[in-house]
Amino acid sequence: MIPSPWSKKFLQRSTAIAVSLLLAMAADAAPVPGVGATAPSFIGYGLDGKKVLLESYAGKVVVISFWATWCPPCRMELPVLERIQIAGKGQIQVVAINTESRDVFRGAAKILKDLTIKMTNDESQRAFGAYGVKGLPHLLVIGKDRRIISVREGYGSDELGDVAAELNAALRAGLAESTATTAETP
């Protein structure tokens, strides 16, 4: 079958449109930060509806966990994250970013009201996209310098020892920087 001039033009135009759309999407897509990169600033909205930024926790090691109420491993992880924050004695801040609707987030926050970790909501999926989250649970450890130390996607409890080692190394690095700065000050 020989294509008609009309079908050739249609095919050329539709191909050009598809290529243009793909190029536009690629240009708009921000690169996903990996280990060593500076972490994105936005980490959700608090219960009060105000934007929460990573800069709010300057000088602390930050653990970010993306979670949802329908994710059993995520729910099991929250008390573990609470214990990590308590063990960090003010030098570690845990932020649990809920990825569901604002109403679901508020209901979950009421149930989890005794936790001292920071609970935020990312219904818009803005932080979700900026951090390149593909599935849950998704955990990041961020150093005091806002650099990403580790990214864990769909990890299990068998990796908690590794997470603890990363947190201890981040705390030691921050302590070494503070000691060096203090030693240099006349």
C-alpha positions as CSV (number, residue, x, y, z in Angstrom):
1,M,0.0,0.0,0.0
2,I,1.4,3.4,-1.0
3,P,0.8,6.1,1.6
4,S,-1.2,9.1,0.3
5,P,0.4,12.6,0.4
6,W,-2.1,13.5,3.2
7,S,-1.0,10.5,5.4
8,K,2.7,11.3,4.8
9,K,2.1,14.9,6.0
10,F,0.1,13.7,9.0
11,L,2.8,11.2,10.0
12,Q,5.5,13.9,9.6
13,R,3.6,16.5,11.7
14,S,2.6,14.0,14.4
15,T,6.1,12.8,14.7
16,A,7.4,16.4,14.9
17,I,4.9,17.2,17.6
18,A,5.8,14.0,19.6
19,V,9.5,14.8,19.4
20,S,8.8,18.4,20.4
21,L,6.8,17.3,23.4
22,L,9.5,14.8,24.5
23,L,12.2,17.4,24.2
24,A,10.1,19.9,26.2
25,M,9.4,17.4,28.9
26,A,13.1,16.5,29.1
27,A,14.1,20.2,29.4
28,D,11.5,20.7,32.2
29,A,12.5,17.7,34.2
30,A,15.0,18.6,36.9
31,P,17.8,16.1,37.4
32,V,17.2,13.8,40.4
33,P,19.8,14.5,43.1
34,G,21.9,11.6,44.1
35,V,24.5,10.9,46.8
36,G,26.8,14.0,47.1
37,A,24.3,16.4,45.6
38,T,22.7,19.3,47.4
39,A,19.3,18.2,48.7
40,P,16.2,20.1,47.4
41,S,14.9,22.7,49.8
42,F,11.2,22.0,49.8
43,I,10.1,19.1,52.2
44,G,6.3,19.6,52.3
45,Y,3.7,21.5,54.3
46,G,3.3,21.3,58.0
47,L,0.0,20.6,59.8
48,D,-0.4,24.4,60.0
49,G,-0.3,24.5,56.1
50,K,3.0,26.4,56.1
51,K,5.8,25.5,53.7
52,V,8.6,23.5,55.4
53,L,12.1,24.0,54.0
54,L,15.3,22.0,54.7
55,E,17.1,25.2,55.7
56,S,14.9,25.2,58.9
57,Y,17.2,22.4,60.2
58,A,20.5,24.0,59.5
59,G,23.3,22.4,61.5
60,K,21.5,19.1,61.9
61,V,21.7,15.8,60.1
62,V,18.3,15.3,58.5
63,V,16.6,12.0,57.8
64,I,13.8,12.3,55.3
65,S,11.3,9.5,54.9
66,F,8.6,9.5,52.3
67,W,5.6,7.4,53.5
68,A,1.9,6.7,53.1
69,T,-0.7,5.2,55.4
70,W,-1.4,2.3,53.0
71,C,2.3,1.3,53.1
72,P,2.8,-1.3,56.0
73,P,6.7,-1.0,56.0
74,C,6.3,2.8,56.1
75,R,4.0,2.7,59.2
76,M,6.4,0.2,60.9
77,E,9.3,2.6,60.2
78,L,7.8,5.6,62.0
79,P,8.5,4.5,65.6
80,V,12.0,3.5,64.5
81,L,12.5,7.0,63.1
82,E,11.2,8.4,66.4
83,R,13.9,6.5,68.3
84,I,16.6,7.7,65.8
85,Q,15.6,11.3,66.5
86,I,15.6,10.8,70.2
87,A,19.0,9.1,70.1
88,G,20.3,12.0,68.1
89,K,19.9,14.3,71.1
90,G,19.0,17.4,69.1
91,Q,21.6,16.8,66.3
92,I,19.3,14.7,64.1
93,Q,16.0,15.9,62.7
94,V,13.6,13.3,61.2
95,V,11.1,14.6,58.6
96,A,8.3,12.1,57.6
97,I,6.8,13.3,54.3
98,N,3.3,11.9,53.7
99,T,2.4,11.6,50.1
100,E,-1.3,11.4,50.4
101,S,-4.2,13.9,50.4
102,R,-4.2,16.7,53.0
103,D,-7.2,15.1,54.8
104,V,-5.5,11.6,55.0
105,F,-2.4,13.4,56.3
106,R,-4.3,15.3,59.0
107,G,-6.1,12.1,60.2
108,A,-2.8,10.2,60.3
109,A,-1.1,13.1,62.2
110,K,-3.9,13.0,64.8
111,I,-3.2,9.2,65.4
112,L,0.5,9.8,65.5
113,K,0.4,12.9,67.7
114,D,2.8,11.5,70.2
115,L,5.7,11.3,67.7
116,T,8.1,14.2,67.9
117,I,9.4,13.8,64.4
118,K,8.4,16.5,61.9
119,M,5.4,15.4,59.9
120,T,4.8,17.1,56.6
121,N,2.5,16.6,53.6
122,D,3.4,16.6,49.9
123,E,0.0,16.1,48.3
124,S,1.2,18.0,45.3
125,Q,4.1,15.5,44.8
126,R,6.5,18.4,44.5
127,A,9.1,17.0,47.0
128,F,8.3,13.5,45.8
129,G,9.4,14.6,42.2
130,A,12.3,16.7,43.4
131,Y,13.8,13.8,45.3
132,G,13.1,11.3,42.5
133,V,10.9,9.1,44.6
134,K,9.7,6.1,42.7
135,G,8.3,3.9,45.4
136,L,7.7,3.7,49.2
137,P,9.4,3.6,51.6
138,H,12.0,6.0,50.4
139,L,14.6,7.3,52.9
140,L,17.4,9.8,52.6
141,V,20.1,10.9,55.0
142,I,21.3,14.5,54.5
143,G,24.4,15.9,56.1
144,K,24.7,19.2,58.0
145,D,26.0,20.7,54.7
146,R,22.7,19.8,52.9
147,R,24.5,17.1,50.9
148,I,22.8,13.8,50.4
149,I,24.7,11.0,52.2
150,S,22.5,8.1,51.2
151,V,19.3,7.2,49.4
152,R,17.4,4.0,50.2
153,E,14.4,2.9,48.1
154,G,12.2,0.1,49.3
155,Y,14.7,-0.9,52.0
156,G,14.1,-3.4,54.8
157,S,14.9,-3.6,58.5
158,D,18.1,-5.5,57.7
159,E,19.5,-2.2,56.4
160,L,19.0,-0.2,59.7
161,G,22.5,-1.0,60.8
162,D,23.8,0.7,57.6
163,V,21.6,3.7,58.2
164,A,22.9,4.0,61.8
165,A,26.5,3.9,60.5
166,E,25.7,6.6,58.0
167,L,24.1,8.8,60.7
168,N,27.0,8.3,63.0
169,A,29.5,9.2,60.3
170,A,27.5,12.3,59.4
171,L,27.4,13.4,63.1
172,R,31.2,12.8,63.4
173,A,31.8,14.8,60.2
174,G,29.8,17.6,61.6
175,L,31.6,17.4,64.9
176,A,35.0,17.4,63.1
177,E,33.9,20.6,61.1
178,S,32.8,22.3,64.3
179,T,36.1,21.4,66.1
180,A,38.2,22.6,63.1
181,T,36.2,25.9,63.0
182,T,36.7,26.4,66.8
183,A,40.4,25.6,66.6
184,E,40.9,28.2,63.8
185,T,39.1,31.0,65.7
186,P,41.7,33.1,67.5
